[in-house]
């Protein structure tokens, strides 16, 4: 999030605390509009943001949730998750939140209505953010405008499935994937 709000400060900070190779990787990622923070890879940031959102969500729905600070952290976590542009983590986070609701579904109607209310607020916040930060629409667009959701990985999956069918017990051997796919 800070890379969007204060790019020059974060760039200077990254150049100081990261190695030259790591700094170059982050800079390359920024040219393709992937925001990874200091983790170097957007997928790692996506993982951390996904865990953070899930934890804050659990705190929000717990009966011990007080104040707005945890809700602000939840919104910031969602924004950070969108900035990584990782669809898998977005989907996994949404699924985990609904699983948490199902598992802890013993809440009273008022509590569930509060959760629905926060969901609606979150959707409105996302709509505002999409208008303020154009890159956020790119993330959502990857869900709806991409006819190849697997980004070319289906070839790997098909080959590995075939290997499993051919040799389910001992497999095809160490290094087969690297030899086959390069």
N, C-alpha and C positions, 0 to 999 in steps of 0.2 A: 504494500500500500504506500509505503514511504517512497518507493521508487517513482510512483506516479506523482505524489504530492511535492516531493523535494528531490528531483532527480540529480541536481548537481551536488548536493550535500551527500546523498547516498552513494553517488559515483566516487566522490573523493574518499568517503569512508571505506568503500570496497577496495579502492586502490591501495589504501594503507594497510588494511587488515588481511587481505587475501594475497596469495601468491600470484605471480604474473600470469601463470597458466589459468588459474581459476578466474582471475579478473578478466582475461581475454574471453573465456567461455561465457561469462555473464554478459559481457559487452556484445558478443555475437548473438546471444539470446535476446537481448533488447532490440537488436535490429530486426528480429522477426516477431517482436512484440510479445515475447514470452517473459514473464516476470518471475525470476527465481529467488530473488533476495540474495542472501549470502550462502545459500545451499548449493549453488552452482547449477543445479538441474531443477526445472519446473516440476518434475514428477516428485522429487523429494519435498519441495515446498507444498505441493498438492497433498501429499501424505500428511505432513504436519498440520496443514490447514484443516484437512478433513477430520483428523483426530481432535483438533482444537474445537471445531464446530460441534462435533459429537459430544465432547465433554461439557461445553457450555450449554448445549441443548439439554443434556441430562440435568444440569444444575437448574436450568430454567423451569423444567417440569417437576422438579422435586418440591416437596412441601416446605423445604428450608430456603427456597429462593427468595432473596430480599433485594430490594433496590434495583436500579436501572443499570448499574455498572456491568453486570454479567450479560445483560441484554445488549449493551453497546459492544461488548467483546464478541458476542454472537454475530452481530451484524458485521463487525470488522473481519471476523473469521470467514464469513460468507464472501465478502468482497475480496479478501486475499485468495480464497479458493477460486473465484472467477478469474482473477488476474493470472493465475497459473495456466489457464486455458486447458486444463486437463478434464476431459469429459468423464472419464472413468471415475475419478474422485468425486466429481459432482453427483453422478448417479449413485455411487456407493454411499455418499453422505446422506442423500435424500432417502435412500432405502434404509439406512441405519436409523435415521430419525423416525421413520414410520414403524420400524421394528421395535424401537424403544417404546413408542406409543402403544403398540400392540402388547408388548410384554408387561408394561406397567399400565395397562388399560383399565385398571381398577379405580381410576380416578373418578371423581364426581363430575357431573355434567358441567358445572361451573369451571372446573379446571380444564376440561376439554374445550369449552368455548373460549377460554383464555388462549389456549394453544392455537385454535383456529384464528382468533383475533391477531395473534403475533404472526401467524403465517400470512395473513392478508397484509399486515404492515410490512412484512419482509418483501412481499411481491411488489408493493408500492415503492419501497425503497429501491428495489432492483430496477424497476421501471425508470425511476428518477436517475439512478446511476447509469443506466444504459444510455440515457440522453446526455449525461455529463461526461461519461467516459466512453468514447466510441468503440474501444477495444472490447468492451463487455458484450456488445452486440455480436462481435465476431465469435465469441465463445458460444453464445446461443445459436448463432447461425451455423456453427459446425454440427449441431444436432439436426437442424432442419434442412439445410441446403447441401448436405453432403450425402451423396448416394452411396458412398463407400465408407461406411461407418468404421470398418476395421483398418482403413488406411493401408491396404495392400497386404495385411497380415494373414488374410485368408489362405494364401498360398502356403505359408508356413504351417498353419493349422491343419490344412488338408494333408500335407505330407507327413506331419507328425502323427496324425490320426491313422494314416495308412501304415506307418511304421508300427504303431501300437497294434493294429489289427494283424499285421504280418507276424510280429514277434512280441506277443504280449508279456511273456515272462522275462526273457533275457534282454529284450530290446535290440537295437541295431548297433550298439557299441559306442564307446566314448569318442566324442569328436565328430560323430556322423553329421550332426546339424551344421557344425562349422565347415566341414568339408563340402557338404551339399549346398549350403547357402552363402558361404564365404565369410 
